[in-house]
Amino acid sequence: MCNPHNPTGRVFTVVELREVVRLAADHGVAVIADEVHGPLVHPGRRHVPIGSLPESLRIPLVTAASASKGWNVSGLKCAMAVPGSAADFERFMGMRPRDRDGVGILGVAASIAAFTHGGPWLETAVHYLDGNQRMLSELLECFGGDIGHVPPEASYLAWLDCRGLGDRLGCDDLAKFFLTRAKVAVSDGREYGREGFVRLNFGTSRQLLEEMVRRMEKAVREAGTGSGGARLSGGRRSAVPQIGPWGGSGVFSPGSGSAEVTGFQAAAGDWK
């Protein structure tokens, strides 16, 4: 299981996690819990590791964790497999050392630094990502009802329901369409078992996020389909909200006054 979930961004509740444990115990299966996105839970949500539940001792359990997503150090290749019980630990120790301990010293050092000293940086990053997902929700209004979006509860990935848009365009490969027509790379939902969906990474600057959606909207419009919504290109919307503590460059600046997002102003909302 993946919690927080990739690609939907769902953060599972304690009730849901207990049900997973119950089902695993009833059917005699082990649980591998991928919790790599756990540090990136948005404000108002809480990540509960499944291994923290007392009833998890009923099942074979391994929790996969890493500093890679929360602190953006994926290239250093250091992950952790946390056994859920003494019996699970003994199974790990029975593996070949090469399979069990194959990490690099730079990844170990970066992980220690992140977990020990990276709290303030992570807090700022989560705040920025939460603002990005709020901004993205506003930007996607330009597609009318053609793209559905449920704001994620964690991480930097948006799971976009493009089935209506695909039907309108007569296109069954929207990831390829956006790459070739808009030069925006998204992940094909079919890789995650859902046709008609795409996964968009919004872990970037707000200028680039705006540019991504502007290009996507332009590609749809030029493909000859009217989305019926407001347009990003050719002007700005009229209302100017208080959009949070970032400068006109779109770079987060703690303590600075609110300023407009370059090239686009939302009609409503507060992206703090």
SESETI-367647 format. One line per 4 residues: number of its first residue (from 1); their letters; for each residue x, y, z of C-alpha. Coordinates in nm, 2 decimals. Last residue first. Layout:
NUM> a> X Y Z ~ ...;
END
This chain:
272> kwdg> -0.16 3.11 0.16 ~ -0.32 3.06 -0.18 ~ -0.63 3.27 -0.10 ~ -0.92 3.23 -0.35;
268> aaaq> -1.09 3.42 -0.63 ~ -1.04 3.54 -0.98 ~ -0.68 3.44 -0.99 ~ -0.41 3.67 -1.13;
264> fgtv> -0.19 3.56 -1.41 ~ 0.12 3.68 -1.59 ~ 0.35 3.69 -1.29 ~ 0.17 3.60 -0.97;
260> easg> 0.07 3.92 -0.79 ~ 0.22 4.03 -0.47 ~ 0.17 3.96 -0.10 ~ 0.41 4.11 0.14;
256> sgps> 0.74 3.93 0.24 ~ 0.78 3.75 0.56 ~ 0.89 3.42 0.41 ~ 0.98 3.46 0.04;
252> fvgs> 0.85 3.19 -0.19 ~ 0.96 3.24 -0.54 ~ 0.68 3.34 -0.78 ~ 0.89 3.61 -0.93;
248> ggwp> 0.63 3.87 -0.83 ~ 0.71 3.79 -0.47 ~ 0.56 3.53 -0.24 ~ 0.38 3.56 0.09;
244> giqp> 0.02 3.49 -0.01 ~ -0.24 3.54 -0.27 ~ -0.44 3.84 -0.14 ~ -0.68 3.85 -0.43;
240> vasr> -0.67 4.06 -0.75 ~ -0.98 4.04 -0.97 ~ -0.97 4.11 -1.34 ~ -0.84 3.80 -1.50;
236> rggs> -0.54 3.84 -1.71 ~ -0.48 3.86 -2.08 ~ -0.44 3.68 -2.41 ~ -0.37 3.34 -2.27;
232> lrag> -0.53 3.19 -1.96 ~ -0.87 3.16 -2.10 ~ -1.20 3.13 -1.90 ~ -1.41 2.82 -1.97;
228> gsgt> -1.61 2.69 -2.26 ~ -1.36 2.42 -2.34 ~ -1.40 2.48 -2.71 ~ -1.24 2.21 -2.92;
224> gaer> -1.04 2.27 -3.23 ~ -0.70 2.13 -3.14 ~ -0.59 2.49 -3.11 ~ -0.80 2.53 -2.80;
220> vake> -0.66 2.21 -2.64 ~ -0.30 2.31 -2.72 ~ -0.36 2.66 -2.57 ~ -0.51 2.52 -2.26;
216> mrrv> -0.21 2.29 -2.21 ~ 0.04 2.57 -2.28 ~ -0.13 2.80 -2.02 ~ -0.14 2.51 -1.77;
212> meel> 0.23 2.46 -1.80 ~ 0.31 2.83 -1.80 ~ 0.12 2.88 -1.48 ~ 0.31 2.60 -1.31;
208> lqrs> 0.64 2.74 -1.45 ~ 0.58 3.08 -1.30 ~ 0.46 2.93 -0.98 ~ 0.79 2.75 -0.94;
204> tgfn> 0.79 2.37 -0.93 ~ 0.64 2.08 -0.74 ~ 0.33 2.08 -0.95 ~ 0.38 1.73 -1.10;
200> lrvf> 0.09 1.63 -1.32 ~ -0.06 1.28 -1.33 ~ -0.29 1.21 -1.62 ~ -0.63 1.04 -1.63;
196> gerg> -0.83 0.90 -1.92 ~ -0.74 0.54 -1.86 ~ -0.68 0.44 -1.50 ~ -0.45 0.16 -1.40;
192> yerg> -0.15 0.36 -1.27 ~ 0.05 0.35 -1.59 ~ -0.28 0.40 -1.77 ~ -0.29 0.74 -1.61;
188> dsva> -0.02 0.86 -1.85 ~ 0.24 1.08 -1.67 ~ 0.26 1.45 -1.77 ~ 0.53 1.62 -1.98;
184> vkar> 0.43 1.96 -2.12 ~ 0.56 2.05 -2.46 ~ 0.20 2.17 -2.55 ~ 0.13 1.98 -2.87;
180> tlff> 0.37 1.69 -2.85 ~ 0.38 1.64 -2.47 ~ 0.02 1.74 -2.41 ~ -0.10 1.50 -2.68;
176> kald> 0.13 1.21 -2.56 ~ -0.01 1.24 -2.21 ~ -0.36 1.27 -2.36 ~ -0.34 0.93 -2.52;
172> dcgl> -0.70 0.82 -2.60 ~ -0.79 1.13 -2.80 ~ -1.13 1.21 -2.96 ~ -1.07 1.57 -2.85;
168> rdgl> -1.41 1.60 -2.66 ~ -1.39 1.24 -2.53 ~ -1.03 1.30 -2.41 ~ -1.14 1.62 -2.24;
164> grcd> -1.42 1.45 -2.06 ~ -1.19 1.17 -1.95 ~ -0.93 1.41 -1.83 ~ -0.95 1.33 -1.46;
160> lwal> -0.63 1.49 -1.32 ~ -0.43 1.34 -1.04 ~ -0.21 1.62 -0.91 ~ 0.13 1.54 -0.76;
156> ysae> 0.33 1.75 -0.52 ~ 0.29 1.57 -0.19 ~ -0.01 1.54 0.04 ~ -0.38 1.60 0.07;
152> ppvh> -0.43 1.62 -0.30 ~ -0.69 1.86 -0.45 ~ -0.96 1.67 -0.64 ~ -0.93 1.77 -1.00;
148> gidg> -1.17 1.71 -1.30 ~ -1.07 1.83 -1.64 ~ -1.33 1.90 -1.91 ~ -1.57 2.07 -1.68;
144> gfce> -1.44 2.42 -1.76 ~ -1.09 2.39 -1.89 ~ -0.99 2.74 -1.77 ~ -1.09 2.63 -1.42;
140> lles> -0.76 2.45 -1.41 ~ -0.58 2.76 -1.31 ~ -0.78 2.80 -0.99 ~ -0.71 2.44 -0.88;
136> lmrq> -0.34 2.49 -0.97 ~ -0.32 2.79 -0.75 ~ -0.45 2.58 -0.45 ~ -0.20 2.30 -0.54;
132> ngdl> 0.08 2.56 -0.56 ~ -0.01 2.72 -0.22 ~ 0.01 2.38 -0.06 ~ 0.34 2.31 -0.23;
128> yhva> 0.48 2.64 -0.09 ~ 0.37 2.56 0.27 ~ 0.51 2.21 0.24 ~ 0.85 2.35 0.12;
124> telw> 0.86 2.60 0.40 ~ 0.79 2.34 0.66 ~ 1.05 2.11 0.50 ~ 1.32 2.37 0.52;
120> pggh> 1.25 2.44 0.89 ~ 1.26 2.06 0.97 ~ 1.58 1.98 0.78 ~ 1.83 1.96 1.06;
116> tfaa> 1.82 1.60 1.19 ~ 1.60 1.42 0.94 ~ 1.75 1.60 0.64 ~ 2.11 1.59 0.77;
112> isaa> 2.09 1.22 0.85 ~ 1.94 1.15 0.51 ~ 2.21 1.35 0.33 ~ 2.48 1.16 0.51;
108> vgli> 2.33 0.82 0.43 ~ 2.28 0.92 0.06 ~ 2.64 1.04 0.04 ~ 2.76 0.71 0.19;
104> gvgd> 2.59 0.51 -0.07 ~ 2.33 0.24 -0.01 ~ 2.33 -0.14 -0.07 ~ 2.27 -0.27 0.29;
100> rdrp> 2.01 -0.55 0.26 ~ 2.07 -0.69 -0.09 ~ 2.45 -0.69 -0.05 ~ 2.42 -0.81 0.31;
96> rmgm> 2.24 -1.12 0.18 ~ 1.90 -1.15 0.36 ~ 1.86 -1.33 0.69 ~ 1.88 -1.00 0.88;
92> fref> 1.57 -0.90 0.70 ~ 1.38 -1.20 0.82 ~ 1.50 -1.14 1.17 ~ 1.37 -0.79 1.16;
88> daas> 1.02 -0.92 1.05 ~ 1.02 -1.15 1.35 ~ 1.12 -0.86 1.58 ~ 0.83 -0.66 1.45;
84> gpva> 0.73 -0.40 1.19 ~ 1.05 -0.40 0.99 ~ 1.16 -0.06 0.86 ~ 1.30 -0.06 0.51;
80> mack> 1.50 0.26 0.46 ~ 1.59 0.43 0.14 ~ 1.91 0.60 0.02 ~ 1.97 0.67 -0.35;
76> lgsv> 2.15 1.01 -0.37 ~ 1.94 1.10 -0.67 ~ 1.62 1.11 -0.47 ~ 1.75 1.40 -0.26;
72> nwgk> 1.44 1.63 -0.28 ~ 1.39 1.69 0.09 ~ 1.05 1.54 0.14 ~ 1.07 1.31 -0.16;
68> sasa> 1.42 1.15 -0.10 ~ 1.42 1.15 0.28 ~ 1.32 0.79 0.27 ~ 1.06 0.54 0.40;
64> atvl> 0.95 0.19 0.32 ~ 0.75 0.02 0.60 ~ 0.76 -0.36 0.62 ~ 0.49 -0.56 0.79;
60> pirl> 0.41 -0.92 0.87 ~ 0.08 -0.90 1.05 ~ -0.07 -0.90 1.40 ~ 0.19 -0.65 1.52;
56> sepl> -0.01 -0.39 1.31 ~ -0.27 -0.40 1.59 ~ -0.06 -0.16 1.80 ~ -0.08 0.11 1.52;
52> sgip> 0.25 0.29 1.47 ~ 0.35 0.06 1.19 ~ 0.07 0.20 0.97 ~ 0.25 0.54 0.99;
48> vhrr> -0.01 0.81 1.05 ~ 0.02 1.12 0.82 ~ -0.18 1.41 0.94 ~ -0.37 1.67 0.74;
44> gphv> -0.46 2.03 0.82 ~ -0.16 2.17 0.64 ~ -0.04 1.95 0.35 ~ 0.14 1.62 0.41;
40> lpgh> 0.49 1.62 0.25 ~ 0.68 1.42 0.51 ~ 0.48 1.10 0.44 ~ 0.56 1.09 0.07;
36> veda> 0.80 0.79 0.11 ~ 0.53 0.59 0.31 ~ 0.54 0.28 0.10 ~ 0.38 0.02 0.32;
32> ivav> 0.46 -0.34 0.24 ~ 0.19 -0.55 0.40 ~ 0.21 -0.93 0.45 ~ -0.08 -1.16 0.38;
28> ghda> -0.27 -1.41 0.60 ~ -0.62 -1.33 0.47 ~ -0.78 -1.23 0.80 ~ -0.46 -1.06 0.91;
24> alrv> -0.43 -0.86 0.59 ~ -0.79 -0.76 0.60 ~ -0.77 -0.65 0.96 ~ -0.45 -0.45 0.90;
20> verl> -0.61 -0.27 0.60 ~ -0.92 -0.20 0.81 ~ -0.69 -0.05 1.08 ~ -0.54 0.18 0.81;
16> evvt> -0.88 0.30 0.70 ~ -0.99 0.39 1.06 ~ -0.65 0.56 1.12 ~ -0.71 0.77 0.81;
12> fvrg> -0.54 0.74 0.48 ~ -0.37 1.05 0.32 ~ -0.48 1.07 -0.04 ~ -0.24 1.23 -0.29;
8> tpnh> -0.40 1.06 -0.59 ~ -0.08 0.94 -0.76 ~ 0.07 0.81 -0.54 ~ -0.10 0.77 -0.20;
4> pncm> 0.02 0.91 0.12 ~ 0.03 0.62 0.20 ~ 0.11 0.36 -0.06 ~ 0.00 0.00 0.00;
END
